[in-house]
Amino acid sequence: MVQTAIVILNWNGQHYLEKFLPVLVRRSNLPGVSIVVADNGSDDDSVEWLRHHFPKVQIISLDKNYGFTGGYNRALRQVEADYYILLNSDVEVSENWLQPLIDNMESRPEAGVCMPKIRSHYRRSAFEYAGACGGFIDVFGYPFCRGRILSNIEEDNGQYNFDREIFWASGTCMMVRASLFHELNGFDESFFAHMEEIDFCWRAKLAGYKVWVFTDSVIFHVGGGTLPNNSPRKLYLNYRNNLLMMYKNLPLYRLHITLFVRMVLDGVSAVMYLASGKANFFKAVIKAHFHFWKMVFSVKRDKRYPHRGVSCIYRGSVVLSFFLSVKKLRFIDIEESVSC
């Protein structure tokens, strides 16, 4: 029997556990499926509440907040399963969400990572920002999704209701083969949080695996549960970690020119933040670049796998396409330029 562990990393999220864990338990009652909550050093009553209300849910208590990366790395070393499903605490799963993920991973041995379709908890007919219907990056490393390009989030009208290979799966709900997770030594803890799943999926591709979205599975995500979208801290992590993942994974023949162009583009965005009165955002971008260069010599490129070009990258600039488009840019408008 296939063993699947659904692992929720919790940090002061008792209110989300109270709201969404009962639904998860009820809708994940399948043979071989277990639910684990890894507590990342919370100082609310999450652990006590779990022990009282869900004594059958396994609890892994960590001594402090290790971030998304360190928290999951430490927790998953203690979980034995064939598959891990990393699930945010602020997620409502739908009926029959789990079986399609398991069935598709079992039938596709080349798939190392997958994700469901992610819709908004509040706007249930719309895709959700953090993953939508599968993630991609452009030639300069900017991430976007099938169903969400930059700030443009599409309604889900069934236009993407077919499974396909993607570049990255969202950490909101990411299913990964346990053997692959440990082969790649888990997440890179220098990321702490944000874009670590893109880095992981990129490394999985370099190791010869594929990443998929399976649209028969649907979840609803609140989003911004730990850091809101207008947080300078979140902006800092996104800018810094995006540079780190490109430094780690790009082939050398593309690395230097890509980083140079990104420095220029990030500088332009920093000036725009400053001109619009968002001094904290300007400082966050500058800080991200400064810390990237401080970290660059301690971050290692994995030499076990060749650093070659990989599939599912948009060969143009999604930023340029977005701002030059006469209408709201949708994934379907550039899909032919994203080959997998």
C-alpha positions as CSV (number, residue, x, y, z in Angstrom):
1,M,0.0,0.0,0.0
2,V,1.3,3.4,-0.9
3,Q,2.1,5.6,2.1
4,T,1.3,9.3,1.8
5,A,2.0,11.8,4.6
6,I,0.3,15.2,4.5
7,V,2.6,17.5,6.5
8,I,1.4,20.9,7.7
9,L,4.1,23.3,8.9
10,N,2.5,25.5,11.5
11,W,3.7,28.7,13.1
12,N,1.2,30.5,15.3
13,G,-1.6,29.2,13.1
14,Q,-4.1,27.9,15.6
15,H,-6.9,29.9,14.0
16,Y,-6.2,28.2,10.6
17,L,-5.9,24.8,12.1
18,E,-9.3,25.2,13.9
19,K,-10.9,26.3,10.6
20,F,-9.3,23.9,8.0
21,L,-7.9,20.9,9.8
22,P,-11.3,19.3,10.5
23,V,-12.1,19.5,6.7
24,L,-8.7,18.1,5.8
25,V,-9.1,15.1,8.1
26,R,-12.6,14.4,6.8
27,R,-11.7,14.7,3.1
28,S,-8.4,12.8,3.3
29,N,-9.6,9.6,4.9
30,L,-7.9,7.1,2.5
31,P,-5.9,4.0,3.2
32,G,-2.2,4.7,3.8
33,V,-2.7,8.4,4.4
34,S,-1.5,10.1,7.5
35,I,-1.6,13.7,8.7
36,V,1.3,15.3,10.5
37,V,1.6,18.8,12.0
38,A,5.1,20.1,12.4
39,D,5.1,23.0,14.8
40,N,7.7,25.6,14.0
41,G,8.2,26.9,17.6
42,S,4.8,28.5,17.9
43,D,4.0,30.6,21.0
44,D,0.2,30.3,20.7
45,D,-1.8,27.3,21.8
46,S,-1.6,25.4,18.6
47,V,0.0,22.3,20.0
48,E,-2.2,22.1,23.0
49,W,-5.3,22.6,20.8
50,L,-4.1,19.8,18.5
51,R,-3.5,17.3,21.3
52,H,-6.9,18.0,22.8
53,H,-9.0,18.0,19.6
54,F,-7.0,15.7,17.2
55,P,-5.0,13.2,19.3
56,K,-4.6,10.9,16.2
57,V,-2.7,13.6,14.3
58,Q,1.0,13.2,14.7
59,I,2.8,16.3,16.1
60,I,6.4,17.1,15.5
61,S,7.5,20.0,17.8
62,L,10.5,22.1,16.8
63,D,12.3,24.2,19.3
64,K,12.1,27.5,17.2
65,N,11.0,28.9,13.9
66,Y,13.3,27.5,11.3
67,G,11.3,29.1,8.4
68,F,9.6,27.1,5.7
69,T,12.8,25.6,4.5
70,G,14.4,24.5,7.8
71,G,11.1,23.6,9.4
72,Y,10.2,21.1,6.6
73,N,13.7,19.8,6.4
74,R,13.7,18.9,10.1
75,A,10.2,17.6,10.1
76,L,10.4,15.3,7.1
77,R,13.5,13.6,8.4
78,Q,11.1,12.2,11.0
79,V,8.4,11.1,8.6
80,E,8.4,7.8,6.8
81,A,6.3,7.7,3.6
82,D,6.5,7.1,-0.1
83,Y,5.1,10.6,-0.8
84,Y,5.0,13.8,1.1
85,I,2.3,16.4,0.6
86,L,3.5,19.8,2.0
87,L,0.3,21.7,2.8
88,N,-0.2,25.2,4.1
89,S,-2.3,25.6,7.2
90,D,-4.5,28.2,5.5
91,V,-5.9,25.7,2.8
92,E,-9.3,24.3,2.4
93,V,-9.2,21.0,0.5
94,S,-12.1,20.0,-1.8
95,E,-13.9,16.7,-1.9
96,N,-11.8,14.0,-3.6
97,W,-8.8,16.2,-3.8
98,L,-6.2,13.6,-2.8
99,Q,-6.8,10.5,-4.9
100,P,-6.0,12.2,-8.3
101,L,-2.6,13.3,-7.0
102,I,-1.7,9.8,-5.7
103,D,-3.0,8.1,-8.9
104,N,-1.2,10.4,-11.2
105,M,2.1,10.2,-9.4
106,E,1.9,6.4,-9.3
107,S,1.2,6.2,-13.1
108,R,4.0,8.7,-14.0
109,P,7.4,7.5,-12.6
110,E,9.1,10.4,-14.3
111,A,7.1,12.9,-12.2
112,G,9.0,13.9,-9.0
113,V,6.8,16.8,-7.9
114,C,3.2,17.8,-8.5
115,M,0.5,20.2,-7.4
116,P,-3.3,20.6,-7.6
117,K,-5.2,23.5,-9.1
118,I,-5.2,26.4,-6.5
119,R,-8.2,28.7,-6.3
120,S,-8.8,31.6,-3.9
121,H,-10.6,30.9,-0.7
122,Y,-12.3,34.3,-0.8
123,R,-12.9,34.5,-4.6
124,R,-13.7,30.9,-5.2
125,S,-14.2,31.2,-8.9
126,A,-10.7,32.8,-9.4
127,F,-7.2,31.3,-9.3
128,E,-5.1,32.1,-6.3
129,Y,-1.9,34.1,-6.6
130,A,0.5,31.6,-5.0
131,G,0.5,28.9,-7.7
132,A,-2.8,29.1,-9.6
133,C,-2.7,26.3,-12.1
134,G,1.0,25.7,-12.3
135,G,4.2,27.7,-12.1
136,F,6.7,28.9,-14.8
137,I,9.6,31.3,-15.0
138,D,10.7,33.6,-17.9
139,V,14.2,33.9,-19.3
140,F,15.2,36.4,-16.6
141,G,13.9,34.2,-13.7
142,Y,10.6,36.0,-13.0
143,P,8.0,33.6,-11.8
144,F,4.4,33.5,-13.1
145,C,1.6,31.0,-13.3
146,R,-1.0,29.5,-15.6
147,G,-3.9,31.6,-14.5
148,R,-1.8,34.4,-12.9
149,I,0.7,36.7,-14.6
150,L,2.2,39.3,-12.2
151,S,-0.8,41.1,-10.7
152,N,-3.4,39.8,-13.3
153,I,-5.3,36.9,-11.8
154,E,-7.7,35.1,-14.0
155,E,-11.1,33.6,-13.3
156,D,-11.2,29.8,-13.6
157,N,-13.5,29.1,-16.4
158,G,-12.1,25.7,-17.2
159,Q,-9.6,27.2,-19.7
160,Y,-6.7,25.2,-18.1
161,N,-8.6,22.0,-17.1
162,F,-6.0,19.7,-18.4
163,D,-2.9,18.2,-16.8
164,R,0.5,19.4,-18.0
165,E,4.1,19.6,-17.2
166,I,5.1,22.9,-15.5
167,F,8.3,24.4,-14.2
168,W,7.5,24.7,-10.5
169,A,4.8,23.5,-8.0
170,S,3.6,25.8,-5.3
171,G,4.7,25.2,-1.8
172,T,1.0,25.9,-0.8
173,C,0.3,22.3,-1.7
174,M,3.2,20.4,-3.2
175,M,3.4,16.6,-3.5
176,V,6.9,15.2,-3.8
177,R,8.4,11.7,-3.8
178,A,10.0,11.2,-0.4
179,S,13.1,9.6,-2.1
180,L,13.6,12.6,-4.3
181,F,13.2,15.1,-1.4
182,H,16.0,13.3,0.5
183,E,18.1,12.8,-2.6
184,L,18.1,16.6,-3.1
185,N,18.7,17.2,0.6
186,G,15.4,18.9,0.9
187,F,15.0,22.7,0.7
188,D,17.9,25.1,0.7
189,E,17.8,26.6,4.1
190,S,19.6,29.7,3.1
191,F,16.3,30.7,1.5
192,F,14.4,30.6,4.8
193,A,11.1,31.2,3.0
194,H,9.8,32.2,-0.4
195,M,10.9,30.7,-3.8
196,E,12.5,27.7,-2.1
197,E,9.9,25.5,-3.9
198,I,11.0,27.0,-7.3
199,D,14.6,26.3,-6.5
200,F,13.7,22.7,-5.4
201,C,11.7,22.0,-8.6
202,W,14.5,23.4,-10.7
203,R,17.0,21.0,-9.0
204,A,14.5,18.2,-9.5
205,K,14.5,18.9,-13.2
206,L,18.3,19.0,-13.3
207,A,18.2,15.6,-11.6
208,G,16.0,14.3,-14.5
209,Y,12.5,14.5,-13.0
210,K,9.4,16.3,-14.2
211,V,7.0,18.6,-12.4
212,W,3.2,18.4,-13.1
213,V,-0.1,20.0,-12.3
214,F,-3.1,17.7,-12.0
215,T,-6.3,19.7,-12.4
216,D,-8.8,17.1,-11.1
217,S,-7.5,18.0,-7.7
218,V,-8.6,21.5,-6.4
219,I,-7.8,23.3,-3.2
220,F,-8.7,26.8,-1.9
221,H,-6.0,29.0,-0.4
222,V,-6.4,32.0,1.9
223,G,-2.9,33.4,1.1
224,G,-0.6,35.8,2.9
225,G,-1.2,33.9,6.2
226,T,2.4,34.4,7.4
227,L,3.6,37.5,5.6
228,P,1.1,39.8,3.8
229,N,1.6,40.7,0.1
230,N,2.5,44.3,1.0
231,S,5.3,43.3,3.4
232,P,8.8,44.7,2.8
233,R,10.1,41.6,4.4
234,K,8.3,39.4,1.9
235,L,9.6,41.6,-1.0
236,Y,13.1,41.4,0.3
237,L,13.0,37.6,0.5
238,N,11.5,37.3,-3.0
239,Y,14.1,39.5,-4.6
240,R,17.1,37.9,-2.7
241,N,15.9,34.3,-3.2
242,N,15.2,34.8,-6.9
243,L,18.8,35.8,-7.4
244,L,20.0,32.9,-5.3
245,M,18.0,30.3,-7.3
246,M,19.3,31.6,-10.6
247,Y,22.9,31.6,-9.3
248,K,22.5,28.0,-8.2
249,N,20.8,26.5,-11.2
250,L,21.4,28.4,-14.4
251,P,24.0,27.0,-16.8
252,L,27.3,29.0,-16.7
253,Y,26.9,30.3,-20.2
254,R,23.7,32.1,-19.2
255,L,24.4,32.9,-15.6
256,H,26.4,36.2,-15.8
257,I,24.3,37.9,-18.5
258,T,21.1,36.9,-16.8
259,L,22.2,38.2,-13.5
260,F,23.4,41.5,-15.1
261,V,20.0,42.1,-16.7
262,R,18.2,41.2,-13.5
263,M,20.4,43.7,-11.6
264,V,19.3,46.4,-14.1
265,L,15.6,45.4,-14.0
266,D,15.6,45.2,-10.2
267,G,17.3,48.6,-10.0
268,V,14.6,50.1,-12.2
269,S,11.9,48.6,-9.9
270,A,13.6,50.0,-6.8
271,V,13.6,53.5,-8.3
272,M,9.9,53.1,-9.2
273,Y,9.2,52.2,-5.6
274,L,11.1,55.2,-4.4
275,A,9.3,57.5,-6.9
276,S,5.9,56.3,-5.7
277,G,6.7,57.0,-2.1
278,K,7.4,53.4,-1.0
279,A,10.8,53.9,0.6
280,N,10.6,50.7,2.6
281,F,10.2,48.7,-0.6
282,F,13.1,50.6,-2.1
283,K,15.2,49.7,0.9
284,A,14.1,46.0,0.7
285,V,15.3,45.7,-2.9
286,I,18.7,47.3,-2.1
287,K,19.0,45.1,1.0
288,A,18.2,42.0,-1.0
289,H,20.9,42.7,-3.5
290,F,23.5,43.5,-0.8
291,H,22.7,40.2,1.0
292,F,22.7,38.2,-2.2
293,W,26.3,39.2,-2.9
294,K,27.3,38.5,0.7
295,M,25.7,35.0,0.5
296,V,26.9,34.1,-3.0
297,F,30.1,32.4,-2.0
298,S,28.5,30.2,0.6
299,V,25.6,29.0,-1.6
300,K,26.6,25.9,-3.5
301,R,25.7,24.8,-7.0
302,D,24.9,21.1,-6.9
303,K,27.7,19.4,-8.9
304,R,26.0,16.0,-9.0
305,Y,23.8,17.0,-12.0
306,P,24.7,18.9,-15.2
307,H,23.6,22.6,-15.2
308,R,21.9,22.5,-18.5
309,G,18.9,24.2,-19.9
310,V,15.6,22.8,-18.7
311,S,12.0,22.8,-20.1
312,C,9.0,25.0,-19.3
313,I,10.8,28.3,-19.4
314,Y,9.2,31.2,-21.2
315,R,11.9,32.4,-23.6
316,G,10.7,36.0,-23.5
317,S,10.3,38.6,-20.7
318,V,7.0,38.2,-18.9
319,V,7.5,41.7,-17.4
320,L,7.9,43.3,-20.8
321,S,5.0,41.3,-22.3
322,F,2.8,42.3,-19.4
323,F,3.5,46.0,-19.7
324,L,3.4,46.1,-23.5
325,S,0.2,44.2,-23.8
326,V,-2.8,46.2,-24.9
327,K,-5.1,44.0,-22.8
328,K,-4.6,42.1,-19.5
329,L,-2.0,39.5,-20.3
330,R,-3.1,35.9,-19.7
331,F,-1.1,32.7,-19.8
332,I,-3.0,31.5,-22.8
333,D,-1.6,34.5,-24.7
334,I,2.0,33.3,-24.3
335,E,1.4,29.6,-24.0
336,E,2.9,28.7,-27.4
337,S,6.2,30.3,-26.2
338,V,6.4,28.0,-23.2
339,S,7.6,24.6,-24.4
340,C,7.8,21.6,-22.2
